[in-house]
Amino acid sequence: MMLLLTACAGRSTTSQVSGDKSAKEDLGIQQVDRKLVKPPSTQDSAKQGIVLLEVTPVELEGTLAISGSPVVLPISQAIAERFIQDGYPGKIALSGIDTKLGFKLFCEDKKADIVNAVRPITSEESAACAKSGVEPIGFQIAIDAVTVVVSSQNNFVPNSLTRDEMAKVFTLQKWSDVNPKWPQEPIERIIPTGSGTGGSVDLFARAILQGNASQLINAPNTKSYDFVEQLHSEALIEPYMVGFLEYSSYQQNRDKVRAIAIDRVNPFLPGYPITRPLYIYADAKAIRKRSEVEGFVNYYLTYANEESPSLGYFPVKPTVLNESKTKFLQVKGNQQLLKEAGK
């Protein structure tokens, strides 16, 4: 059984997942059955390289706090739900704020056990962790893509633009400035900004505008959104809009917008230029000393590639996943599995 509480306050999203049946009944929350997914067979796991020891969630206890980027939150939430459905009796609190604030909770405040991150930890954040006695260790768990979209009413922009055309679309004033055959109408841009966007603007700027994010932010007719629903609403009423969002969000709303490839490469194909690795971070000391942290990270690395595609993310290559598993085993000091893996 699963309990999922969701509350939105400002720009943050907070959920709590619990295996306590009585707590669910006391709160009057609808209980949701989730079909258990069997662990991958030994044969399937062998194809992926390193096979971690099987986790038995029912034997663990405690409370886990997961915070950081809302971009990574759906994967962590899916793993947490599965972890509890497999018997974990404790509670898992999840919040989606942003990567920077997640690291603050993790390093300085010591109120987060796991950080969802859209980038590696910075040297300043590492120093803050060291000052607090936290040993951050990162594991790449998925890949995300930023998708450029126009309104589904737009019938003049082709399904693919070059990088140069894309740069013009996001900086010039009228569509006809990009291509004289296009309407002499203002380009209505809507881009993510503020807390919780996970650095999508900077990622787009690095790939398309040679890193000049201010050129994008200060372009005429440019609006910003805090929640992706605002982009969807704009697409319904404004045929001359263009914007970008995470591929996972696009997948859930592809009836409202049309995706534009870059140099004929779609977001789900190799070579797409606007992608980023996604990470979780944990404290190496906690992995060694707290069985619930060790078990959850182990479980996460075991099932991340299985869960991420259904949520609109891309699985990491087996070699990358093996690197994460190797780091986990090194932290634990599991020499036997490292030896078997040839590490």
N, C-alpha and C positions, 0 to 999 in steps of 0.2 A: 504494500500500500504506500501511497505517497501523499504528503501534504505540501502544497505550494502556496505560499502567501506572497502576493505581489503588491507593492505600494510605490507610487511615484510621487516624489517630492522634489519640486524644482526640476533639475536636470538629471537627478540620480534615479536609479532603479534598484530596489532592494527586494530580495526574495529570501524565504527561509524554507528549507526542505528538511523534513523531520521524519524519523521512523517511529515516533511515539504515537500509537493509535489513540490513546486516551486524550492526548493533547488535541488531536484533530476533532474528536467528538465534543470536547469542552468548548472549543472555539466555534463549533457549528460550521466548519468549512467542508465543502464538498470533497469527498475522498475519491481519488482517481486511481483506477487499476491500470497498471502499465505492464504489458506482456514482457516477461523476462526474455532476454536475448541470451542464448547459450554462448559460452566462451568459444573463441575460435578453436578449431581442431588443431591438434599438434601438427598435422600436415600443412594446414594453412599458415600457422604461425611460423613454421620453419622457413617458409618462403620469404617471410619478412625479416629473417635474421635472428637477432637475439630474442629469446623467449624468457621473460621475467617469471619469477615464481608466482603461482596462482595466489590471489588474494582471497581471503574468506572474510568479507565485510562483517558478518554477524559476530565474529570474534573480537571486533574492535569496539571502542567506545570513546566518547568525548565529543567536543564541539569544534567544528572547523569554520573559519571565517575566510571567505574568498572575496577579494575586492580588486578594483582596477578598471581596465578598459571595458566599456559596454560592447565593443566590437567582438571581444573574445567571450563575453558573458554567455551567449547561447550554447557554446560548446561546453563550458564549465557547468552550466546548469543541466545539460543533458547527461554529462558524466555523473554529476551529483545525484540526479534522479535515479540513474541506473545503479549507482553505488548503494543507495538506500533500498531500491527495489531488490537488490541482491542480499539484503539483510542488515545493512548498517543501522544500529539502533540509536545512534547519536543524531545531532542536529548539524546542518550545514547552512550557514548564512551567506548569501551572495549579494553583492552590491555592484552596480555599474556606475562608476563616476568617471574617472579617466586614469590613464596610466600613471601620470605624475602623482596624483593624489593617492593612488593605490600604493605606490612605492613609499609615500610618506607614512601611510598607515602601517606598512610592513617594516620599514627601517626605523623611523623615528618614534612612532606611537606604539609599535609592537602590538597592533590590534588586528592584523591580518596574517593568516597563515599561508595563504596562496595569493599571488598577484597575477591578474590577467594583464598582459602587456602586448602592445602593438610595436614595440621596439625593444632593443637591448637596454639594460640598466645603464645609466650614465655614471661617469666617474664620481660626480658629486653625490649621487644617490648611493653608490657603493661606499663612499666615505661615511655617509650618514649611517649606513648599515653597520659598518665596522665600529663606529663610535658607540652603537647600541649593542654590540656583541652579536649581530646577526650576520650569518654567512650566506649571502644570496647565491643561488644557483639556478640558472635558467634552462628551460627545456622547450625546444621548438615543437609545437603540437599541430600546426595547420598553416595554411596559406590563404590570404585574403586578397581580393582584387577590387579596385575602385572602378566602377562602371560609369561611363558617360552616357547620359540619356537625354532624349528630346521627348516632347509631348507625342502621344500616339496620334494626335491630329496633324502633326508635321508631315507633309508629303513632298518636301523639296530637298531636305538633307539626305544624302545617300546613306546606305548602311555602313559605310566605312569612310573615314577621313584620314588624311596624312597627319603627321605630328604638326607640320607647319599650319595646315588648315585648322587643326584643333586649337593651336595656340591663338590663332586669329579669332576663332569663335569665342574664346574666353577673354579676349582683351579689346576687340574692336566694338564699335557702337551699333552698326546695323548689319543685318544678314547680307545685304548687298555689298558691304565693304569686304566681305570674305569672298563672295562670288557674285559678280554683277547680274547673273541670271536668277539670283535669289531675291525674295521680296525686300523692298526698301522699308523694312520694319525693324524697330529696336530689338536687339538680342536681349532677352529677359533671362538673366543668369540667376541661378539659385544654388548656393554652395553651403556646405556644412561649416559651422564655426562654433566657438564657445566650448565649454567643458563637455567632454563626452564624445567629441568627434574623432578622437584617436589619431589626430594628425593627418587626416585625409587631404586637407588643403596643401600641407607641406609635401606630402607624397605626390600629389598631382603636379605641383609646381616643379619638383625635382625631375619628373619624367617628361613634362611638356614645356615648361617655361624656364628651363635652365636654373631652377631653384628660386626664381623670383616670385615668391608668394604675394608680395605687396602689389605686384602688377595685376594679379588676379583679384585680390581683395578690393583694390581701388578702381577697378574697371567700371565704366558707366553701367547703369541698370543692373547692378549686382545686389541681390538680396542674400541673406544668410538664414539658415534654419538650424534649430536645436534638435528637432525631432523629424525623422524622415517623413512622417505623415504630412508635414508642411510642404515638402517637395511634391508629394503625390497630389495634394490639393491644387498646387500651382499648375501642375501638368494638366489637370482636368479643365482649368479655366483659361489657361494661357497657351495658345498654339505656338507661340514664338519663344517658348522657354527652352533652356538647356541647363543641365546641372550634372552632378555626379553623386554617387552613393555607393555603399558597399554592395558587392555582388550578391551577397546573401539577401539583402533588402530588396534588390532588384528582382531576384527570383520570386519573391513573395508578392510582387506587385507589377509583374510584367504586362498585365493587361492595361495599365495606366500610362506606361512609358515605353519607348523604343530604345534599345541599346545601340550604341554606335561603336563599331570596331575601330581600331587604330592601325593604320597601314595594313588593313585586311586581316588583322589578328583579333579574334574575339577574346573576351576575358577568360574563357575556360580553356584556351589553347596555350601551349608553350610559346614563349616569346612575347607575350602580352606585357607592355612596359609598365603598367601601373599595378604592381603587386607588392605585397609585403609579407614577411613571416610573422606568425603570431606565437606568443610564448606564454608559459606560466613560469613563475618564480616561486621557489620555496627556500626555507632556511635549512642549510645542510645540517645544522645542529638538531633542528626539529625532526628531520628525516631520521637521524640516528637515535633520537631519544623518545620521540612520540610515535607510537605505533599507528595512530590514526592518520598522521601526516604521511608517514612512510607508505602505509597501505593505500591512501588516496592517490598519491603521486604514481605509485606502481600501477594502480588501476587505470589512471588517466593515460599513462603511456601505453598501456595495453589496448585500450579501446578508442583512443583519439581518432585514428585513421578510419575506424568503423563508423563513428558518429558524425564526423565533420561533413562528409558529402551530402547527407540528407538535410543538413542545415544551410547549405549553400556555400560551404567552404571547400577548399581543396586539400586533400591529404598530402602529407609530406612524403618525400621519397624514402624508401626503406633505409637507405644509407644515412639519411638525416635522422630518422627515428632511432636507428641503432646508435648514433652518436649521443642522443639524449638518454637512451637506456644505459649506455656505457657510463655516462656521467653519474647516473643514479646508482649504478652498482659500485662505482668508485667511492661515492659518498658513503655507501653502506659498508664498504670494505668486503664485498662478496667476491673473494678471489676465485672461488670455484666456478661461478658463472662467467666471470671474466676470462678465466682460463679456457672454459669450454667455447667461449665466443672468439678466442684467439686474440684477446686484448692484453 
